[in-house]
Amino acid sequence: MPRLPVLVDGDCDSRFNAVKQAFRENFERGWESEGAAFAVYLNDEKVIDLWGGYADASSMRRWKWDTMTLLFSSTK
């Protein structure tokens, strides 16, 4: 499969630009093969809400803010 353009969208508080860059690098370096989303709340405020890549790379269907996925808790 040919390398697809890197697509990253969303909002990120400027204090966390390094996180946004790391998220983008996951796609640029091929560590994320399709798509992903990432959000962080700090003191009840959403400070990072990013998504990128493809919901289905074979059809080039972009990952969007409302793309559904299977979720596992990472806060235990």
C-alpha positions as CSV (number, residue, x, y, z in Angstrom):
1,M,0.0,0.0,0.0
2,P,1.4,3.4,-0.9
3,R,2.2,5.9,1.8
4,L,-0.8,8.1,2.4
5,P,-0.7,11.8,3.3
6,V,-0.4,12.6,7.1
7,L,-3.7,14.1,8.3
8,V,-4.0,15.5,11.8
9,D,-6.8,17.8,13.0
10,G,-8.3,19.0,16.2
11,D,-7.5,21.4,19.0
12,C,-4.5,21.7,21.3
13,D,-3.7,24.3,23.9
14,S,-0.4,25.9,23.0
15,R,1.1,24.7,26.3
16,F,0.9,21.2,24.9
17,N,2.3,21.7,21.4
18,A,4.9,19.0,22.0
19,V,2.1,16.5,22.5
20,K,0.5,17.5,19.2
21,Q,3.9,17.1,17.5
22,A,4.4,13.7,19.0
23,F,0.9,12.7,17.9
24,R,1.7,13.8,14.3
25,E,5.0,11.9,14.4
26,N,3.2,8.7,15.1
27,F,1.8,9.0,11.6
28,E,4.8,10.5,9.9
29,R,7.1,7.6,11.1
30,G,4.5,4.9,10.3
31,W,4.0,3.9,14.0
32,E,0.3,4.4,13.6
33,S,-0.9,2.4,10.6
34,E,-4.4,3.8,10.2
35,G,-6.0,6.3,12.5
36,A,-6.2,7.5,16.1
37,A,-7.8,10.0,18.4
38,F,-6.4,11.5,21.7
39,A,-8.0,13.8,24.2
40,V,-6.8,15.2,27.6
41,Y,-8.8,17.0,30.2
42,L,-6.9,19.1,32.8
43,N,-8.9,20.4,35.8
44,D,-12.2,19.8,33.9
45,E,-11.0,21.7,30.8
46,K,-10.3,19.9,27.5
47,V,-6.8,21.0,26.6
48,I,-6.1,18.4,23.9
49,D,-8.5,16.9,21.3
50,L,-6.7,15.5,18.3
51,W,-7.5,13.0,15.6
52,G,-5.7,11.9,12.6
53,G,-5.1,9.3,9.9
54,Y,-7.7,7.1,8.3
55,A,-10.8,5.3,9.6
56,D,-10.2,3.0,6.6
57,A,-7.0,3.5,4.8
58,S,-7.9,1.2,1.9
59,S,-10.8,3.5,0.9
60,M,-8.9,6.7,2.1
61,R,-11.8,7.5,4.5
62,R,-10.4,10.1,6.9
63,W,-10.6,9.8,10.6
64,K,-12.9,12.5,11.8
65,W,-13.8,14.0,15.2
66,D,-16.8,11.6,15.5
67,T,-15.2,8.4,14.2
68,M,-16.4,5.5,16.4
69,T,-13.9,3.0,17.7
70,L,-13.5,0.3,20.3
71,L,-12.4,1.8,23.6
72,F,-10.4,0.4,26.5
73,S,-10.0,2.1,29.9
74,S,-6.5,3.4,30.5
75,T,-7.2,5.0,33.9
76,K,-7.2,1.9,36.1
